[in-house]
Amino acid sequence: MRYTDRRSFLKSIGIAGTAILAGIPAIALRDAGYGKLTILHTNDTHSRIDPYPDNDPNYPGMGGYARRAAIIRDIREKDRDLILLDAGDIFQGTPYFNFYGGEPELKLMTKMGYDASAFGNHEFDNGMDGFRKVLPFAGFPFLSANYDFSQTILAGKVGSNKVISRNGYKVGIYGLSIDPEGLVSRNLYADTVYLDPLEIARDEEKELHSEGCDLIICLSHLGLRYRDENRVSDEVIARNTFHTDIIIGGHTHNLLDKPERITNLSGREVAIGQAGYGGTYIGLMEVVFNGGGEVEFVEGHTTKF
């Protein structure tokens, strides 16, 4: 991705002064030889189906699946080709999960039209049997390329990647998950084998690149960064891969108002997004492609609701 700052890009296509996140007119992009995709993303909702109470000290009256659905519906009315992703930890945190085991969360996300979710560590919280029981309610795949489920009852039920076509562009999405050791009781993740996420990321992006994907997204539940710089994180993945354009992250509950940008091994910038905790924010990224189908520009922000 040859990153151009927003103002310079808009000026180059003759609409200087218009904020890209307000929506570049499709005709202006087309006339200038560009195309666009919109990505909406969430993470770490933790079964927060209802809004927070009005007296909550951190998120008074914020969040809730109904408000999220309304925002997605409004944006989708203007852009039917948007991509909707979640970076994991859909489960655990309210009585909804304790009573229903994740069924309402998955049903509601399916109605919202999610395209994929990363597999977060809290997806193990009812064990392998509990996850398998509610998985049929998800009308979207869970992705984790670095969890080997082949010796478990989830064999064949969690994918490594997904390729979709939107607005004429081929988009490859692969998932990465955090090491469950020390986070999850062994009896809950059973014989799941954790594989090195960086090695797997390189394999996945190479495969998706060879398939001719115009955009490659890593859907990650690794965490944005750690004090131990050798611990694998979104920043480490971004810095040490070749073809990944965007990382949609979770686990560390970071609220990135604007995407963080890391230069990869190809000398191109990777945009990293994360939208906080508890479903109180939704992230938006707009990807602009040049006439050759290459990523030219990525801009984004998060919106509270």
N, C-alpha and C positions, 0 to 999 in steps of 0.2 A: 504494500500500500504506500503510495507516494503521498504523504499527508500534506494537505494544504490547509491553512487556517481558514475559518469560516468566512471572514470578511473578504479575503483574497479570492476565495472560490466564487462567492456570490458576485463579486465585481467582475470576475472573468466571464460569467455567463450573462452579464448585463442586468442583474437585479440587486445591485449593491444596496444595502440598507434594509433588506428583508431578512428576517431571522430564519435560518434554515429549519429550526424546530417548529416554527409556525406553519411549515409546509411549503416547499418550493412548488410552484405551479407545474404540473406535469408537462404542460405545453412548453414552458420555458426551458425545462431540462431537455425535452425531445428536440426542440429547435436548436439547442446548443450541442446536440449529439450525446447526451448523457441519459442514464436511467437511474432508478432509485428503488431501494427496498427499505421497509421499516421493520425493526425488531422491537418487540415489547418483552420485558423480562422481569421475573420475580424470583425471590429466594427466601428460604428460612421462614416460611409462614407459620410453621409450628401449630397447625390446627386452629389458627385464629380465624374462625369462620365469622364470628360476630365482631363488630367494632369494639375497640377498647372502651371501657366506661368513661363517662365525661370527667370523672375525678381521678383518672389515671395520671400519675405524676410525669410520665414520659410521653405518652401518646393519647392525650385526652380526646375521646370521640373519634379517633382515627381508625382507618383500616376497615376490614370486613369484606367478605366475598361479594356482597351485593354491590358495594361501591366500586370494587375492582371490576366487576362485570360491566358496570355502566360505563366506566372509562374505556374499557376495551371495545365495547359496542360502539361508542361514539367515534373512536379512532378508526375502527373497522369500516364504518359507514363511509369514511373518506378514503380509506385505503384497504380494499378487500384482500390485497395480496400480502398483508403483513404476516410476520412470523412471531409466534407466541411461545416463549420458553420459560422453564423454571429450573433453578439450579439446585434443587433438592432440599431436604428436611421439610417436606410437606407435613409430616406427621409430628405428633407429640407436643403437648403444651396446654391443652384445655380438656375439659371433660368430654368434648365431642370424640376425641381419640380414645379416651378411656372406655367409653360406652360403645362406640361404633367401629373402632379399629381402623379408621381411615376411609371408610366407605363414602361418607358425605363429601369429604374433601375431593376425592377422585371423581365423583359424579359431577360436582359443581365445576371443577376444572375442565372436565370433558365438555360440559355445556358452553364454557367460555371459549372452547376451541384451541386448547393447548396443542402444540405440535410435538413436544418432547419434554422430559424432565430428567435431570441428573438423578442418580441414586445417592441420597444422603445417608449419613450414618444413622439418623433416627428412623429411616425406613426399616431398620432391623428391629425396632423396639418391641414388636409383637412376635419376634422370631420369624423364621423362614415360613412356617405354616401360616402365621398371621398375615404376612405380606402376600403370599400366594392366594389366600382366601379373598382379599379385596382387590387384587390386581385386575380381575375381569371388569371392574367398574371404571377402569381407566381407558378412555378412548384414545390414548396416546401412549407411546413407548417410554419406558425408563431406560436410560442409557448409562452404561458403565463398562468401558473398554478394558479397564484394569482390575475388575473383579472377575475372577474365574469361578463361575458357578457350576462348572461341568459335573462336579461331584455332589451337587445338592439338588433339592427339589425345585430350585429355580432354573435349572439347566434349560436353555432355550427360551426362557421367558423374559430375560433382560438383554437388550441388544448392546452392541458396541458403538454403532453409528447409524445414521439415517440420512438419506439423500432425498431432498424435496425440490420441486421446481416452483418458483414463484416469480411472476412478472417477467417470464422469459429467462430467468437466471437459475442455474443449478447450484443448490446450496447443500453443502455437506456438514453434518453436525455429528460430533463424537463426544462421548461422555467420559469424565474422569471422577473417581471417588477417593475419599481419604482413607488412610490406613485405619481399619477398625480396631486394631490392637490398642488397648488402653482406653478406648472410647466406648466400646460395645462389649458386653459380656460374651465370652467365647461360645456359650451355649446358644446365643441368639444368631450369630453369623455362621456357626457350625463349621462346615468344611469349605467355606468360601476362601479362595486363595487371592491374596492381595499381590498385584504385580506392579513393578516400578512404573509410576505414571508418566515419567518423562520418556522412557523407552517406548511405552505404548503410544504416547502422543505422537512421537515421530513416525511410528508405524501407521497410525490412523491417518495422519495428515498426508503422508506419502500415498496411501491408498486412495484417499479422496481426491488428491491432486491428480493422480493418474487417471481417475475417472472423469476428469474434465470439469470439476466443480469451479464455479466462478467465485464462490465465497466459502471459506471454511471456518466453522465456529466450533470452539471447544466449550462444552457445557460442563462446568467444573464445580465439584464440591470439595476442593482441596483447601481453600482459604487464600486470601489475597497475598499475604506476606507473613514472615515470622522473623523473630530476632536471630534465630539460627538460619543464616542465609543458605545453608546446605539443605535445609528441609524443603521438600518440594512444595511449591505454592504456585498460584497463578502467575506471579511475576517470574518465577523460575521457568515455568513452561513457556511463557512468552519470549523470554530472553534466549531460550535454547532450542527453539523450533524454527522451521523454515517456511512453512506454507500457511500456518494458522493466522487468520486475519483478525478474529475477535474472540475474546474469552468472556463468557457470561459466568460469573462466579457466585459462590455462596460460602457458607460455613463460618466465616469469621465476622459476619454481620456488619461489614463495612458499608457505609453509605457514601457512595461516590456520586457527587452531583454531576461531575463531568467524567468521562472515561479517563482512566489512567493510560498512559501510552509508553510502551516499551519497544525498543528496537530489537528485532530478531536476528537470527543468523544470516538472513538474506539481506539485511540492511533495511528492511521495511518495518513500519510501525504496526504494532499490535494494540488494538483498543481493548481495554479491560473494563467491564461494568459490573457493579454490584449494588443492590438496592436495599441495604439495611436489614431489618428484622421485623418479624411479626406481621408482614403484609401491609405495612403502613405506607410504603412507597412502591411505585412501579417505575421501572427503568425503560427508557426509549432510546434507541439508536437508529439513526438514518444513515444508510450506506449508499453512496453515489458511485456509479460505475461510468467509466469513460466509454467511448464508442467501440473500443476493442473488448469490452466486457471485463475489464480489469477494475479492481477497487481503486477509486480515485480519492475518496474523502469519506470519513466517518465522523459524525457528530452525535452527541447524546446528552441526556440529562435525566434526572429522576424527579418524579412528581409525587407529592404526598396527597393522600386522600382519606 
